[in-house]
């Protein structure tokens, strides 16, 4: 039986325990404050990143891994594994996936399937964990790939941005939209559409935005089936815990956790951003056919 490695990048924001439990190989992206570059998860923690945002005069930028980082990893994996599945953040916001694919094609001795998650954060993390679990169950690479591609097309994620200036810097809002939105206290709900972050709806007040996202979540969960949910937060843990408890109270059988907007994604969304992601897991028979 072929031995399969699981690869991702740091924007999946997996916990150290999960990474170690499933032997997941993580290639870090970087955050740059001026001339100083920090690899997220290695040189820079999420907590330290948000602390630095408060005091740094210059706004940070981000950078993807060098192709050499992936080549080195795949060459090392080829010594121990026959195949690998690599799941990366959306190619619409980063070149990481394409760099990983190019590196995989340069290395002999291992077959690598590279998947575009078309998303980021724990939505991407869900895919990586599911792939790793399937590896431990002895599933073949083609079956794992098929399952993850289904999750890519069916996972949901919606985010509420607290500070519109970060979306403006990223080109998602023009100056007029940012000024008007700030004056009217608009809290846009954003989501990934065609691999890019796009506005979904514009809502007055954060509370109403949360209510709208919970309504969208309810629309899927009330139809039955087993779901996994994650509340993603950018340095607003108390708000995340409140949403977590609300979901648990309404759906006591749903598996739900709290995860982070880490440094690289946090550069683009800013502190105070919060979101919810969810998807339907395979049923007891292992089938995952059908739509959410």
WOFEN-V612280 format. One record per residue. N is the residue number from 0. NEAR is the number of other C-alpha atoms within 12 Angstrom. D_CENTER is the distance of its C-alpha to the mean C-alpha in Angstrom with 1 decimal. Layout:
N:NEAR:D_CENTER / N:NEAR:D_CENTER
This chain:
0:12:30.6 / 1:19:28.1 / 2:25:25.9 / 3:39:22.2 / 4:41:19.7 / 5:45:15.9 / 6:44:14.0 / 7:49:10.6 / 8:47:9.7 / 9:45:9.1 / 10:48:5.8 / 11:45:4.6 / 12:45:6.9 / 13:42:9.2 / 14:29:12.6 / 15:18:15.6 / 16:12:17.3 / 17:21:14.8 / 18:26:14.8 / 19:15:18.6 / 20:16:19.2 / 21:26:17.8 / 22:25:18.7 / 23:37:15.3 / 24:35:15.7 / 25:38:13.3 / 26:39:14.1 / 27:39:13.4 / 28:40:13.0 / 29:36:15.4 / 30:39:16.3 / 31:27:19.9 / 32:25:22.3 / 33:14:25.4 / 34:13:26.5 / 35:17:24.6 / 36:24:21.4 / 37:29:19.1 / 38:30:16.7 / 39:36:13.8 / 40:30:14.2 / 41:21:17.7 / 42:20:19.6 / 43:26:17.6 / 44:28:16.2 / 45:35:14.1 / 46:24:17.4 / 47:22:19.4 / 48:37:17.3 / 49:32:17.8 / 50:16:21.4 / 51:24:21.9 / 52:25:20.8 / 53:16:23.7 / 54:13:26.3 / 55:16:25.5 / 56:10:27.5 / 57:15:25.5 / 58:25:22.1 / 59:32:19.6 / 60:26:18.2 / 61:32:15.6 / 62:27:16.3 / 63:35:14.9 / 64:35:16.5 / 65:23:20.1 / 66:26:21.1 / 67:19:23.3 / 68:24:20.5 / 69:36:19.4 / 70:26:23.1 / 71:22:24.0 / 72:35:21.3 / 73:42:22.3 / 74:26:25.9 / 75:21:25.6 / 76:31:23.8 / 77:25:26.6 / 78:18:29.1 / 79:17:27.8 / 80:24:25.7 / 81:25:26.8 / 82:33:23.5 / 83:42:19.8 / 84:49:16.6 / 85:47:13.9 / 86:50:10.4 / 87:50:8.7 / 88:46:6.6 / 89:33:8.7 / 90:28:12.3 / 91:22:13.1 / 92:32:11.8 / 93:31:12.4 / 94:25:15.0 / 95:39:13.3 / 96:39:13.3 / 97:28:16.9 / 98:30:17.9 / 99:42:16.8 / 100:30:18.8 / 101:22:21.7 / 102:29:21.9 / 103:35:21.8 / 104:21:24.8 / 105:22:26.7 / 106:26:26.7 / 107:20:29.3 / 108:19:29.5 / 109:28:26.1 / 110:29:24.5 / 111:38:20.8 / 112:36:18.8 / 113:39:15.9 / 114:40:13.4 / 115:38:11.4 / 116:45:8.3 / 117:38:9.2 / 118:43:5.8 / 119:50:2.6 / 120:47:1.8 / 121:45:4.1 / 122:49:4.5 / 123:45:4.0 / 124:46:5.7 / 125:44:8.2 / 126:48:9.2 / 127:50:9.9 / 128:38:11.8 / 129:37:13.6 / 130:42:14.7 / 131:38:15.9 / 132:27:17.8 / 133:28:19.4 / 134:31:20.5 / 135:22:22.2 / 136:18:23.9 / 137:18:25.4 / 138:22:23.8 / 139:25:24.5 / 140:31:22.0 / 141:23:22.8 / 142:22:22.1 / 143:36:18.7 / 144:33:17.8 / 145:24:19.3 / 146:35:17.4 / 147:41:13.9 / 148:28:15.1 / 149:29:16.1 / 150:40:12.8 / 151:38:11.3 / 152:28:14.3 / 153:28:14.3 / 154:38:11.1 / 155:40:11.2 / 156:39:9.3 / 157:42:11.5 / 158:46:11.7 / 159:49:14.9 / 160:48:15.7 / 161:37:18.5 / 162:31:19.9 / 163:38:20.4 / 164:29:21.4 / 165:27:17.9 / 166:35:17.4 / 167:25:20.9 / 168:20:20.4 / 169:26:17.5 / 170:20:20.0 / 171:27:18.6 / 172:26:21.7 / 173:17:25.2 / 174:18:27.4 / 175:14:29.4 / 176:23:26.4 / 177:28:25.1 / 178:18:28.7 / 179:18:29.4 / 180:26:26.1 / 181:25:26.7 / 182:15:30.3 / 183:16:29.6 / 184:23:26.8 / 185:27:24.4 / 186:36:20.9 / 187:42:19.0 / 188:39:16.4 / 189:36:13.9 / 190:32:11.6 / 191:33:10.6 / 192:23:14.0 / 193:17:15.2 / 194:23:12.0 / 195:23:12.5 / 196:34:12.1 / 197:29:15.3 / 198:26:17.4 / 199:24:17.7 / 200:21:20.5 / 201:31:22.3 / 202:27:23.4 / 203:24:25.9 / 204:22:24.8 / 205:26:21.6 / 206:22:23.3 / 207:20:23.8 / 208:31:20.3 / 209:37:19.2 / 210:24:22.0 / 211:28:20.9 / 212:35:17.3 / 213:33:19.1 / 214:18:21.5 / 215:25:18.9 / 216:36:17.6 / 217:23:21.3 / 218:15:22.0 / 219:27:20.0 / 220:28:20.8 / 221:19:24.5 / 222:14:24.9 / 223:19:24.6 / 224:24:22.7 / 225:26:20.4 / 226:34:17.0 / 227:37:14.1 / 228:39:12.6 / 229:41:10.4 / 230:44:11.4 / 231:46:9.1 / 232:43:11.6 / 233:40:12.7 / 234:32:15.9 / 235:28:17.3 / 236:24:17.4 / 237:17:20.5 / 238:25:19.2 / 239:31:16.2 / 240:24:18.9 / 241:20:21.0 / 242:31:18.5 / 243:32:17.9 / 244:21:21.6 / 245:21:22.2 / 246:33:20.0 / 247:21:21.7 / 248:14:25.1 / 249:18:24.7 / 250:24:23.1 / 251:17:24.3 / 252:17:23.4 / 253:29:19.7 / 254:26:17.4 / 255:31:15.3 / 256:31:13.8 / 257:37:12.5 / 258:36:9.5 / 259:44:8.9 / 260:47:8.1 / 261:43:9.3 / 262:46:11.9 / 263:44:10.7 / 264:44:8.6 / 265:43:11.3 / 266:37:13.9 / 267:33:13.2 / 268:41:12.7 / 269:36:15.2 / 270:36:16.2 / 271:31:16.7 / 272:41:13.7 / 273:48:12.7 / 274:49:11.0 / 275:47:10.9 / 276:45:9.1 / 277:42:11.5 / 278:38:12.9 / 279:39:16.3 / 280:34:17.0 / 281:24:20.1 / 282:14:23.3 / 283:9:26.0 / 284:8:27.5 / 285:15:24.3 / 286:17:24.3 / 287:25:21.3 / 288:18:23.2 / 289:15:23.1 / 290:20:20.8 / 291:28:19.1
